[in-house]
Amino acid sequence: MKADTIHAHEADLPVDPAEGDDVPAKDRQFVTALARGLSVLRAFTSSNEVLGNQEIARRTGLPKPTVSRLTHTLRELNYLRMVKDREKYQLGPAVLALGMAFFRSNSFAQIARPFLQELANATQAHVALGIREGLNSVYMQLWRGRGQSITISREIGFHLPLAKSAMGLAMVAALDADERPGVIAGLAAQVGDDWPRLEAELERARREIEQTGFCIALGAWNSEINAVAAPLVAPETGSLYVVNVSGPAFILTERMLREETGPRLRATIERMRETGAVEWPQVVGRPRSFY
């Protein structure tokens, strides 16, 4: 039987040329031209892979003449390539080379793979390993349960807003004292008048993670999708990751997430801890029920 698909599209949000860098207002070491060039690359997402200068300018907030110079330079360096007869760009092979270097240097993702594939099979859901990028979380690995009848159209590199996903809520809850103030300020500016609601959601997620090791989100980003997420740290590098389990809301109900899927996710991370590859972040309490 052909699997049904829930389509998941990334938010079409402007790209801040300095987003993700938490740059002080007067940082003499910060190279604005480089940040602008990187913001052009960041404007490309899996759902908008072919862009012209006008669209890139809209997404980045940069003047179109600046974008034209940047895209020309990036094309010369093979970070962008021109789509024939369309005067538009796609990401080039130099970006792929950087991405492959990132994956090859990330031994943690290799260690996590069999554990998280097993989790996907057991839950018959989507399991993703994510990292923070600015005010978004990004899928760096994705597993689907074997025989899964309903799929969600996501892929590696998929972006989710920190403010609107279980993965993002877990990520913010586990940030260290150095990173947290800048991210909180960015989120407050991003959501504006909706900050009191988001602040309450962030606090709820923090309490859940402190008590159980995971937090849930019900239709936070897509009304058809529910999810549970748990943060973890790779002690070798100190890097923060989040494991997210998501699926159709009519299957992954709140009760299912709290009583079955969440505890299974927590148990998977505990098994990963036994290898020495991961640790719980400091926010996670250690109630007796963990063991």
C-alpha positions in Angstrom: 0.0 0.0 0.0 1.3 3.4 -0.9 2.2 5.5 2.1 0.3 8.7 2.7 2.3 11.9 3.0 1.9 15.0 5.2 3.7 17.9 3.4 5.9 20.0 5.6 7.1 23.3 4.2 9.8 25.5 5.7 8.7 28.9 6.9 9.4 31.6 4.3 11.1 34.0 6.6 13.7 36.7 5.9 17.3 35.8 6.6 19.1 38.1 8.9 22.7 38.6 7.4 24.1 38.1 10.9 21.5 35.7 12.3 23.1 32.8 14.2 26.2 34.6 15.2 25.0 36.4 18.3 27.2 39.3 17.3 27.7 42.2 19.8 26.7 45.6 18.4 30.3 46.7 18.2 32.5 43.7 17.4 35.6 44.9 15.6 36.5 41.3 14.6 33.1 40.9 12.8 33.4 41.0 9.0 30.1 42.3 7.6 30.9 41.5 4.0 31.5 37.9 4.9 28.3 37.7 6.9 26.4 39.1 3.9 27.9 36.5 1.6 27.0 33.7 3.9 23.5 35.1 4.3 23.0 34.7 0.5 23.9 31.0 0.8 21.6 30.7 3.8 18.7 32.1 1.7 18.6 28.8 -0.2 16.4 26.1 1.5 15.2 22.7 0.4 11.9 24.2 -0.6 13.3 27.2 -2.6 16.4 25.8 -4.3 16.4 28.0 -7.4 16.5 31.8 -6.6 17.1 34.9 -8.6 18.8 38.1 -7.2 15.5 39.8 -6.5 14.2 36.9 -4.4 17.6 36.6 -2.6 17.4 40.4 -1.9 13.9 40.0 -0.4 15.0 37.0 1.8 18.2 38.6 3.1 17.0 42.3 3.3 20.2 43.3 1.3 20.1 45.8 -1.6 19.8 44.1 -5.0 23.1 45.6 -6.3 24.8 44.2 -3.3 23.2 40.8 -3.9 24.3 40.9 -7.6 27.9 41.4 -6.6 27.7 38.7 -4.0 26.1 36.1 -6.2 28.7 36.8 -8.9 31.5 36.3 -6.5 29.9 33.1 -5.1 29.4 31.8 -8.6 33.0 32.4 -9.5 34.0 30.4 -6.3 31.6 27.5 -7.2 29.4 28.1 -4.1 26.6 29.0 -6.6 25.9 27.9 -10.1 23.7 29.6 -12.7 20.6 27.7 -13.9 20.8 27.6 -17.7 18.5 30.1 -19.5 16.8 31.2 -16.2 19.2 33.8 -14.7 18.7 32.2 -11.4 21.0 30.3 -9.0 21.3 27.0 -7.3 23.8 26.0 -4.6 27.1 24.9 -6.1 29.5 22.0 -5.5 31.6 23.9 -3.1 28.7 24.0 -0.7 28.4 20.2 -1.0 32.1 19.8 -0.2 31.6 21.8 3.0 28.6 19.8 4.0 30.4 16.5 3.4 33.4 17.7 5.5 31.0 18.6 8.3 29.4 15.1 8.3 32.8 13.4 8.0 34.1 15.3 11.0 31.0 14.6 13.1 31.6 11.2 14.7 28.7 11.6 17.1 26.1 11.4 14.3 27.7 8.1 13.2 27.4 6.7 16.7 23.8 7.8 17.1 22.6 6.3 13.8 21.8 2.7 14.8 20.1 3.8 18.1 17.9 6.3 16.3 17.0 4.0 13.4 15.9 1.5 16.0 13.8 4.2 17.7 12.2 5.1 14.4 11.3 1.5 13.8 9.9 1.0 17.3 7.8 4.1 17.2 6.9 3.9 13.5 7.5 7.7 13.4 10.0 10.2 12.0 13.2 10.6 14.2 15.5 13.5 13.5 18.8 14.7 15.0 19.0 18.4 15.0 21.4 21.3 15.8 20.8 25.0 16.3 21.4 27.5 13.6 20.5 31.0 14.7 16.8 31.1 15.7 16.1 27.8 13.9 16.9 24.1 14.4 18.2 22.2 11.5 17.8 18.5 10.7 21.3 17.0 10.3 20.1 13.3 10.2 16.6 11.8 9.6 15.3 8.3 10.1 11.9 6.8 9.1 10.4 3.7 10.6 10.4 0.6 8.4 6.9 -0.1 7.1 5.7 3.4 8.1 2.3 3.9 6.5 2.2 7.8 6.8 5.3 9.9 6.0 6.1 13.5 6.5 8.0 15.2 3.6 11.0 16.4 5.4 14.7 16.0 4.6 18.2 16.6 5.9 18.7 20.4 6.1 15.1 21.1 7.0 14.7 24.2 9.2 12.2 24.5 12.0 11.7 27.7 14.0 12.9 27.4 17.6 9.7 29.1 18.7 7.3 26.7 17.0 8.6 23.1 17.4 9.3 20.5 20.1 12.9 20.4 18.8 13.3 24.2 19.2 11.7 24.3 22.6 14.1 21.5 23.8 17.0 23.3 22.3 16.3 26.6 24.1 15.7 24.8 27.4 19.1 23.2 27.2 21.2 26.2 26.1 24.1 27.1 28.4 24.4 30.4 30.3 26.5 32.0 27.6 24.2 31.3 24.7 20.8 31.6 26.3 20.5 35.4 26.7 21.2 36.2 23.1 18.8 33.5 21.8 16.0 34.6 24.2 16.5 38.3 23.1 16.4 37.2 19.4 13.2 35.2 20.0 11.5 38.0 21.9 12.3 40.4 19.0 11.1 37.9 16.4 7.7 37.2 17.9 7.0 40.7 19.2 3.6 40.9 21.0 3.4 37.1 21.2 6.4 36.9 23.6 4.3 36.3 26.8 2.8 33.2 25.2 6.1 32.0 23.9 7.8 32.7 27.2 5.2 30.5 29.0 5.8 27.8 26.4 9.6 27.9 26.9 9.1 27.7 30.7 6.7 24.7 30.3 9.2 22.9 28.1 12.1 23.6 30.5 10.1 22.1 33.4 9.1 19.1 31.4 12.7 18.4 30.4 14.0 19.0 33.9 11.5 16.4 35.2 11.3 13.8 32.5 14.1 14.4 30.0 11.8 15.4 27.2 9.1 17.9 26.2 6.2 17.7 23.8 4.6 20.1 21.2 1.1 19.6 19.9 0.5 21.1 16.5 3.0 23.9 17.3 4.4 24.2 13.9 1.9 22.2 11.8 -1.6 21.5 13.1 -1.4 17.9 11.7 1.9 17.0 13.4 2.7 16.3 17.1 6.2 15.8 18.4 8.4 15.0 21.4 12.0 16.1 21.8 14.9 15.5 24.1 18.2 17.4 24.3 21.6 15.8 24.7 25.3 16.9 24.7 28.3 15.2 22.9 30.9 15.4 25.7 33.8 15.2 23.2 32.9 18.6 21.7 30.3 20.1 24.1 27.9 20.4 21.2 24.2 20.5 21.9 21.9 18.3 19.9 18.2 17.4 20.1 16.5 14.2 19.1 12.9 14.7 17.8 10.2 12.1 17.2 7.3 13.4 15.2 4.2 12.0 13.4 0.6 12.6 12.6 -1.4 14.1 15.5 -4.1 11.4 15.3 -1.5 8.8 15.9 1.0 10.5 18.2 -1.6 11.9 20.6 -0.6 13.7 23.8 -1.2 10.6 25.9 0.9 8.5 23.5 3.8 11.1 23.6 3.8 11.4 27.4 3.3 7.7 28.2 5.0 5.8 25.4 7.0 7.7 22.8 8.6 10.1 25.3 9.8 7.5 27.7 11.0 5.4 24.8 13.0 8.4 23.5 14.5 8.9 27.0 15.4 5.2 27.3 17.2 5.4 23.9 19.3 8.3 25.1 20.1 6.4 28.3 21.4 3.5 26.1 23.5 6.0 24.1 24.9 7.3 27.4 26.2 3.9 28.2 28.5 4.2 25.2 30.0 7.4 26.6 29.0 9.2 23.4 26.4 11.5 25.0 25.4 13.1 28.2 22.3 14.8 29.4 22.6 18.7 29.5 22.6 20.3 32.9 18.9 21.3 32.7 17.9 17.7 32.9 17.2 16.6 36.4 17.9 13.0 37.4 14.7 11.7 39.0 14.7 8.0 40.0 12.2 7.3 37.2 15.0 7.7 34.7 16.5 4.4 35.6 
